[in-house]
Structures are given as structure tokens and as C-alpha cells.
């Protein structure tokens, strides 16, 4: 993806583009994620974020939307175990980091296979299957690790 000036977009622009695509694909949480990302990074909100936030504000305050959940989506699925989801979230980065570091240090010894995930699982006190699932979930979120 290149900008109109032929340069690669900044990491912030890539994040915002990813969130816009997710939002346009139906992920209502991507709107609040974009707002938080802009706030955290001191960025001016892009036009699509302003438009959607303003539209949501108007809908809630003119009684066309029942709640903020209609604007941002439900924060959690029904009957979700918050402690289990919190643990899953807390393990995403450690699993991703461990697998990536093992692969970078010894790529021939650590393909993406059961052995590698079992090794990471043992270190982090989770199963091989959980390590595998969390790694691929994190990879989907974070994308490939940039070359240094």
C-alpha cells in the first residue's frame, strides 16, 4: 500500500486503514478502537471516524438509537466468561513474542509446528493447542513482524 506521493504509509495510517476496513466490514468496535488510537497517539481523527462518531452521537441523543451499544456494538457477547477472556487477552502478546523469538533465533529448529507450540506452551503454562490458537489470533491482529 503506497500513498499518493509514492511513499509507504506511516504505521499509524496503516492502523487507521485497518480499523476502517474492519468497521466497513461490520465490526462496530473498530470505531471506538480508532477513537482510542487517535487519542492515545495525539492524532486528529480521520473524517470517517468523525462522521461515524457524530452520527452515533446524534442517533443516541435524538432517541433514534436505544444505547451506545448500537453505535459501538455490544462490548461482550452474551454469557462470555470475563476472567477467561481476560486471560486469553493477557496471553496473546507473550505467546506471539515467544513463538516469533524462537523462530527468529533458530528458524530451522522452530517451524510453526506442534513442537514449537508445545515448547511455548510449556514455558507459559498453557497447552500446545492454546499456544497455537493464540499465536494465530495475535498474528491476525498484529500482522507479520517487521524485519529489523
N, C-alpha and C positions, 0 to 999 in steps of 0.2 A: 504494500500500500504506500503510495507516494502522494505528497501534497502537490498542489497546483504549481508550486515553484520547483518541483522535481526533487525535493528533499524528503527524507524519511520523516514521518510524523514523530512528535515527541512521545515519550511513554504516556504522559497524561492524555494526549489526544487519542492514543490507542485505547486507553482505558475507557474514556468517554465514548468513543466509537463502539467499543464492545458493549457498553451498557445501553447505548441507543439501540443497537441491534437486538439485544435481549428484550428491551422494552417493546420495540416494534414487533417482536415475536410473541408478545403476550405476557412477559414477565413484569408484573406491576412493581415488584420490589426493586427493579433496576432504576426506577425513577428516584426513590429515596436513596438508593446507593449512589446515584450520580450527584444528588444534592449534598450528601455527606462527603463524597470525594472532593467536590469543589470546595466545600467549607474547610476540610482538612488541609487542602493544598493551597488555600487562598486564591482559588481561581474564580473568575467570573463565570456564572452559569451559562452554558450554551443556550441558544434560542429554543431548542426543543424542550429543554428542562424547564425553562421559564414558562413556556406556553403550557406545558402539561401541569406544572405546579399551580399556575394561575387558574387554569381550567378546573383543577381539583378543588382549589380554594373556593372558587365561585360556586361550584356544584354543592359543596358541603354547606356553605353559608347562605345559599339560596334554597336550601332544603330539597335539592334535586338528588343529592346523594345521602344515603342513610348514615354513613360514617366514613371516617378516613380509610377504613379497610377497602372501600370501593375505589378509592384513589390509589392507594399504595399496595393493595392486596392484603389478605389476612397475614398476620405476622407468622403464624404457625398453623400447620394442618391440624385438623381435629384429632384428639386423642394421642398427640405426639408426646413422647416422654422427653421432657426438657432436660433432665440430667443426662440421658443417653445421647441426645443431640449435642449438648454442650461438650461432652467427652469426645464425640466424633469430630466436632469442630476444633477442639484443642489438639487433636492428634493429626489433623491434616498437614500442617506445616512440618512437624517433626518427621512424619513418615516420608513426605516428599523430599525433605532435606537429606535424610539418611539414605534413601534409595539413590538419589542423584549423586551424593558424595561418593557412595560405594562405586557407582558406575563410572564416575569421572576418575577415581583413583585406580581402578582395575577393571576396565571395560570388558576384557576377555573373560574375567572370572565372574562378572556380575551382569549377565544379560537379564532382561526382565522375565525372570522365571521363578518357579516355586522356591528354589534355593535362596535366591536374593530376598524375596519377600519373607521367607521363614527366618532368615538371618535378622532382618529389620524387625520383624515381629517379636523375635526372642529378646532383642535389645530393648524394645519399647513395651514389652509385656502385653502383646496382642497377638492374635492368631495370624498365620500366613495369609488366610483369606481376607481378613480385615485389613492387613497391611496392603495387600493388592488393591482392594476396593478403594481404600483411602488415597493411595498413590494416584490411581487413575482419576479419581474425583478431583484431587488437587491439581493434577496436570491439566485437566479440562478448565479449571478456574484460572490457573497461573500461566498456562501455556508452556512452551519449551523454555528451558533455562538458557539465557543468552550466553554466547561464547565470550570468554574473557580475554 
